[in-house]
Amino acid sequence: MNSIEPLVFFGLAALVVVPSAMIAFSRNLVYSAFALLGTFAGIAGLFILLGADFLAVIQVLVYVGGILVLYLFAVMMTSGISDVRITNRSIAVKAALPTFFLLLLLLAKLIYGTKWLVKPELQYQPTTAGIGNSLLTEYLLPFELISILLLATLVGAVAGARKEVK
C-alpha cells in the first residue's frame, strides 16, 4: 500500500462527510444543494480510488451533471419557499441526539468486534473497455432500443411543455 493512499482516502472521506453534514444542518436550500456537489464529487473520488473508473465517470455525469442541476433549478424556481417557517428544530434535536449516540455505539461495537481480514493488494484493471465492447456487441439491440425510448420521451416532454402558438 502506498503511503499516500490512506491520506487520499481520508481526504475523500472528509469530502463526503463534511458536505453531508452541511446538507443536514444548513437552513438554506441553495447551500445544501451546493454541498451536495461536494458529496457527489467525493463519492466519485472514492470510486476512482477503488478502481471503478466507469462508476466514477457515471457518478459525475449523472449525479453532478443531471440530478444536481435539476435540484438547483427546482430550488431557484421555487424562490418563495424560503418564506415559509413550519419546522420546530427543538423537537428534532431531542429525537436525533439519542438516535445518533445509539447508532454511534452500535457502529463502534461493530468495528471493534469484527475480525478484519487483510487481503493482498489487487491490480486494478480499467472497466470501461469491457463495458463499451459489451454495449456495442452483445447488448447492441437493447442499447439502441433504450436510446429510441429516451428520444421518444424527450420529444414527448418537449411537446407536452410547449405552449400553443396562435
Secondary structure, 3 states (H helix, E strand, C coil): CCCCHHHHHHHHHHHHHHHHHHHHHCCCHHHHHHHHHHHHHHHHHHHHHHCCHHHHHHHHHHHHHHHHHHHHHHHHHCHHHHHCCCCCHHHHHHHHHHHHHHHHHHHHHHHHHCCCCCCCCCCCCCCHHHHHHHHHCCCHHHHHHHHHHHHHHHHHHHHHHCCCCC
